[in-house]
Structure formats: C-alpha cells, structure tokens
C-alpha cells in the first residue's frame, strides 16, 4: 500500500470515528439546550472576532444556539477559571487563544491547572501576531523601530492584549533578541488596545491579526512586522521579524476550544466533529483568511499535544525575560 492509500485509509477511519461519536451523542440528546462559549477577552479583540466567525455555523452543526460570554481580565485567566469550574456537561466551552499555555508561567498561583482541568476539543485556526503602530509614529520599518529603541532606551512603549498574551511574549522576545528596552502596557483585550493605538495614546501594539486587520486596511494603523517564520497570506507585503535580520524569532498564535475535564468523551467527539465540519466550509475558511488566520481543525489529541509542548517552551521564555504577573 503506497503512502497516499495509507493516508486515505487513516482519514477514512477518523471520519468514521467522528461520525459514530456524533451519532451516539445525538442519541443521548446532547445538545438539547444552548451552549455557552466563554471568551476570556472583551468584545472586539481577536479571540472575540474568531469566535463570532464560527458561531453561527457551529450553531447549525450542533442544532443549538451558541451564546458568547465575554469574560475579560487577568490575561484570560478570569474567563478560563469560569470554564474550569463549570459542570463537565458540554454546555460551557472555553474559546481561547494560545495564551492558555503561557499563563501558567506568568501567573504561578492560578486557581486551575491548564494541563489537568481541561479537555481539548480542537484548534480552530492559527495566525501570526502583528506589530502595528499609530500612523504618525516616525518609524516605518522594524529596523527603524529598533534603531529608535537603541538610541533612547526605555523611551518607547508597546501594548498587548494582556500580561502573558502571545503579543506580550512577542514583544519581550523582540527585546531579548535585539538588546533593546521598551515598556510593556497590558490591556484587557485587543479592542481597547487597538483603540488607544489608533488614537495615539500608545505608539505600538503587538496583537493577533484579527483584532487589527480592518484598521490596517483602513490605514488607521500601519503594520511593521509579523511574528511567524512565513508572511501572512492576509498581509503578504508585511515582512516577518526574521526578514528584518533578527534570527530565531517565532511566535505562532492559535485559537482553540476546550471543555472542563471529565467531560464525557462522546461530547468531546461531538464538538470536535462539529468544529471540523464547520472548518471545511469554504466560506468560513475565506472569512478566517480575511482575518489573517488559517483554518486548522484536526483531533482533540493534536490540540492536547500542542498544549503539552508549549507549556515548557513558554515557561523558559518567561523566565529568561523576567516576566512577572501584574
């Protein structure tokens, strides 16, 4: 059997497993009432934008309303705790971003355990962080920004969606790689942070592309760099940090769904199957791409593997950068 045939067999088997899990979940009556998606960031931020893109189609796939409950604060930890303490019945879902694996290093006294208190559902999409500036900011390239930061150490400030967010780590990684000093200003989500950079209250912002995309397109913000190894398909003219001559720089972001630990496997499979169904829809994939993100999907085990790999990775960066909780 060649590799293509083997791959097709694996895909076919996975599809059967998902289908059987979905059928069994339907037979048990799940879901028979609205499902709450807890987004641990305020409205208007990247996580909120992505959640609302898939909200309606997930409603159709699951046959129940999806209610988005924004619970911002503490870098996403407040909303995350809400889900960790919820009943494991599939009716409270955490819709979060990759700060989920960063927060344990930032907040050592979290009231929940990221590795033990959640069951992964699946990755919705992945995307870079983008470094944007107020249009009046004098630097037009990352190289110019770095020169400014070196000339006047500590004179520049950058915002992020919160302490321990992917944008925060991107900013601290940039400082470590370039030997510069910039002040971090944490916000309670992408919406408020973008608003202040657009108005000129803060000059710079590291944020997920969905939170900044429309403002860059409308020239209310200017993009300087993206955090991934490859350029974003949504903004192909924006260079990567590595292209600016800074090696060993990569911060990938992802959005994903989790439920409380001990949620029955059949419910996990039902939610995973619905997510994968939605992410195959061309319209959803196009909407995600318009926000600078690529649909991912896959199994719950794949998301679990990402979580297990990133927890030690970010712990090291947090230690090296000396990042502390607010």
Secondary structure, DSSP 8 states (H G I E B T S, - for coil): --HHHHHHHHHHHHHHHHHHHHHHHHHTT---S-EEEEESS-TTSHHHHHHHHHHHHHHHHHTS-EEEEE---GGGHHHHHHHHTS-SSSSEEEEEEGGGGTHHHH-TT-SS-TTTSEEEEEEEEEEEEEEEEETT-S--SHHHHHHHHHHSTT-EEEEESSTTSHHHHHHHHHHHHHT--EEEEE-SSHHHHHHHHHHTSSSEEEEEHHHHHHHHHTTSEEEEEESSSS--STTTTS-BTGGGT--S---EEEEEEEEETT--HHHHHHHHHHHHHHHT-HHHHHHHHHTT-EEEE--HHHHHHHHHHHHHHHHHHHHHHT----
